[in-house]
Amino acid sequence: MTRVALVPGCLALLPEYASLDDPVDELRSACLAAVAWLGEDVRVIAGAQGARVAAALLAEVGTAPVTDQEAAYLIVGNGSARRTEKAPGHLDPRAAEFDDALGKALTTPDAEALAALDLALADELWADVGPIVEAADLLRDVATVAVDYDDDPYGVRYWVARWAAQPA
């Protein structure tokens, strides 16, 4: 059974942004639990920022990324960063609909919908979905889904999810 997890590329998860009062405590806990669930051999699918976050999370649970095909997978991506007036990208009225469709495709899961995400719209909405699209095929034969976090703190949509997929 292949294990796949999704965490956001939230820079607040990096150790250099740690503080006495953790503003993303619930998110951090969910991310660490999902990464630990993957086990020791974890292949990362992420952009540059996401790779930094993945490396920090993997280090915190005592493992490091591998390049083996027979590994579990850690996908780093998130929904739009334009959900509210105070969001990093300011409010875009298209963000909620985009994130609703993305959330449904992640939790169903719907590999075809994920593979067909509008990358141009995602870019306009400051959504980091490239790694999700790249990894969509991993979610074709999913046996179980667990969503550990689904919220939009600071106007950015984040999910932490875990999938156990049957080998094709």
C-alpha positions as CSV (number, residue, x, y, z in Angstrom):
1,M,0.0,0.0,0.0
2,T,1.4,3.4,-1.0
3,R,1.2,6.2,1.5
4,V,0.8,9.8,0.3
5,A,0.5,12.9,2.4
6,L,-0.2,16.6,1.6
7,V,1.1,19.4,3.7
8,P,1.2,23.2,2.9
9,G,4.4,25.0,2.1
10,C,3.7,27.5,4.9
11,L,7.0,29.3,5.9
12,A,5.7,29.6,9.5
13,L,6.4,25.8,9.7
14,L,10.2,26.4,9.3
15,P,12.3,26.4,12.5
16,E,13.8,29.8,11.8
17,Y,10.3,31.3,12.2
18,A,9.6,29.6,15.5
19,S,8.5,31.7,18.5
20,L,7.3,31.2,22.0
21,D,3.7,31.6,20.8
22,D,3.3,29.4,17.7
23,P,0.8,31.0,15.4
24,V,0.3,27.7,13.5
25,D,0.4,25.2,16.3
26,E,-2.6,23.2,15.1
27,L,-1.3,23.2,11.6
28,R,2.2,22.2,12.7
29,S,0.9,19.3,14.8
30,A,-1.2,18.0,11.9
31,C,1.8,18.3,9.5
32,L,4.2,16.5,11.8
33,A,1.7,13.7,12.4
34,A,1.1,13.2,8.7
35,V,4.9,13.2,7.9
36,A,5.5,10.7,10.7
37,W,2.7,8.5,9.4
38,L,4.6,8.2,6.1
39,G,7.5,6.3,7.7
40,E,11.2,6.5,6.9
41,D,11.4,6.4,3.1
42,V,9.7,9.5,1.9
43,R,9.9,11.0,-1.6
44,V,9.1,14.8,-1.7
45,I,7.1,16.4,-4.5
46,A,7.4,20.1,-4.1
47,G,8.5,23.4,-5.5
48,A,11.5,25.3,-4.0
49,Q,9.7,26.8,-1.0
50,G,7.8,23.5,-0.4
51,A,11.0,21.5,-0.5
52,R,12.4,23.7,2.4
53,V,9.3,23.1,4.4
54,A,9.3,19.3,3.7
55,A,13.0,19.1,4.7
56,A,12.3,20.8,8.0
57,L,9.3,18.6,8.8
58,L,11.1,15.4,7.8
59,A,14.1,16.4,10.0
60,E,11.7,17.1,12.9
61,V,10.4,13.6,12.7
62,G,13.9,12.1,12.3
63,T,14.0,11.2,8.6
64,A,15.2,12.7,5.3
65,P,13.9,12.7,1.7
66,V,14.8,9.8,-0.6
67,T,14.6,9.4,-4.4
68,D,13.4,5.7,-4.4
69,Q,10.4,4.9,-6.5
70,E,9.2,2.5,-3.7
71,A,8.9,5.3,-1.1
72,A,5.9,7.0,0.5
73,Y,5.2,10.5,-1.0
74,L,5.1,13.9,0.7
75,I,3.3,16.5,-1.5
76,V,3.7,20.1,-0.6
77,G,1.1,22.5,-1.9
78,N,-1.8,24.7,-0.8
79,G,-4.9,26.5,-2.0
80,S,-5.2,30.2,-2.7
81,A,-3.6,33.0,-0.8
82,R,-6.3,35.5,-1.8
83,R,-9.2,34.5,0.4
84,T,-9.6,37.6,2.5
85,E,-8.8,41.3,2.5
86,K,-5.8,40.6,4.8
87,A,-4.5,37.6,2.8
88,P,-1.0,37.9,1.4
89,G,-2.5,38.4,-2.1
90,H,-5.5,40.4,-1.0
91,L,-9.1,39.3,-1.8
92,D,-9.9,37.7,-5.1
93,P,-13.6,36.6,-5.3
94,R,-12.6,33.6,-7.4
95,A,-10.5,32.1,-4.5
96,A,-13.3,30.5,-2.6
97,E,-14.8,28.7,-5.6
98,F,-11.3,27.5,-6.7
99,D,-10.5,26.3,-3.2
100,D,-13.8,24.5,-2.8
101,A,-13.2,22.6,-6.0
102,L,-9.7,21.8,-5.0
103,G,-10.7,20.7,-1.6
104,K,-13.4,18.4,-3.0
105,A,-10.9,16.9,-5.5
106,L,-8.4,16.3,-2.7
107,T,-10.9,14.7,-0.2
108,T,-12.8,12.6,-2.7
109,P,-10.1,12.0,-4.1
110,D,-10.5,12.8,-7.8
111,A,-7.2,12.3,-9.7
112,E,-8.7,13.5,-13.0
113,A,-9.9,16.8,-11.4
114,L,-6.5,17.3,-9.7
115,A,-4.6,16.7,-13.0
116,A,-6.9,19.1,-14.8
117,L,-6.5,22.0,-12.4
118,D,-6.3,25.4,-14.1
119,L,-2.6,26.3,-13.4
120,A,-3.0,29.8,-14.8
121,L,-5.9,30.6,-12.5
122,A,-4.0,28.9,-9.6
123,D,-1.1,31.3,-10.3
124,E,-3.4,34.3,-10.3
125,L,-4.8,33.1,-6.9
126,W,-1.3,32.5,-5.5
127,A,-2.2,28.8,-5.1
128,D,0.7,26.4,-5.0
129,V,-0.8,23.4,-6.8
130,G,1.9,22.4,-9.3
131,P,3.1,19.6,-7.0
132,I,-0.5,18.4,-6.5
133,V,-1.1,18.2,-10.2
134,E,2.2,16.4,-10.6
135,A,1.2,13.8,-8.0
136,A,-2.4,13.4,-9.1
137,D,-1.8,9.9,-10.5
138,L,-0.8,8.7,-7.0
139,L,-4.4,9.2,-5.9
140,R,-6.1,7.0,-8.5
141,D,-6.5,3.9,-6.4
142,V,-7.0,5.3,-2.9
143,A,-8.4,2.9,-0.2
144,T,-8.5,5.4,2.7
145,V,-8.5,9.2,3.1
146,A,-7.9,11.2,6.2
147,V,-8.1,15.0,6.4
148,D,-6.2,16.2,9.4
149,Y,-6.4,19.9,8.8
150,D,-8.7,22.1,6.6
151,D,-8.6,25.8,7.3
152,D,-7.6,29.2,6.0
153,P,-5.6,31.0,8.6
154,Y,-4.4,34.4,7.4
155,G,-6.5,34.1,4.2
156,V,-4.5,31.1,2.8
157,R,-6.2,27.7,2.3
158,Y,-4.3,24.9,3.8
159,W,-5.0,21.1,3.9
160,V,-3.1,18.3,5.7
161,A,-4.3,15.0,4.2
162,R,-3.3,11.4,4.1
163,W,-4.1,8.8,1.5
164,A,-3.4,5.1,1.5
165,A,-3.4,3.9,-2.1
166,Q,-3.5,0.3,-3.4
167,P,-0.7,-0.4,-5.9
168,A,-1.9,-0.3,-9.5
